[in-house]
Amino acid sequence: MAKVIIKPGQSLEGAIRAFRKKCQEERIIQNYKRASRYEKPSVARRLKQKERHMRAR
């Protein structure tokens, strides 16, 4: 789970920006969208393999 600690003097907008960046790095939103609908197991395997290939580059 993404957590952002607000430092003294840091604006709320800055904290929101940092939270969004952390969510993007952890791929929380992408995983949520993927899980919101059913995927056939063969499609899920193909997507995972493609994602692993992209990370290896």
N, C-alpha and C positions, 0 to 999 in steps of 0.2 A: 504494500500500500504506500502510495506517495505521501510524504509528509514534508511540510515546509515550516520552518521555525522563523517567525517574524522577529527580526532584530530591532532593538530600540532605534528609533529614527527612520526605520524603513517604511515606505508608504505601502498602503494596502494594494495599490496597483502593481507595485513591484513584487509583492508576495504572490498575487494572482498569476503574474507572468511566470514566476519561478515554478509555481504549482503546475501550470500548463506544460511547461518545458519538461518537468519531471514525469508527468503523465505520458507525454509523447515519448520520452526515453524508455519508459517501462512498457509502452505499448498497451496501456490500459484501455483506451478508447477503441483501438483496433480489435483487441480481444473481445470487448463487449459487443461490438457490432457483428463480429464473426459468430459469436455464441447466440445472438438474438434470433437466428434463423437456423433451420436444420441443414446440415451438409452431409452428403453421402460420404461414407468412410473413404471411398476411393478419391474423392475430391479433396477431403481433408488431408490425406496422405500426400497427395500431389502438391498442395499448398505448403505443407510443412517442408517437403523436400525442396521446393523452390525457395522458400525463406532461408533454409540452411545454406543453400547454394549462394544466395545473395550475401549472407553474412560472411561467408568464407572469402569472398572477394576482397 
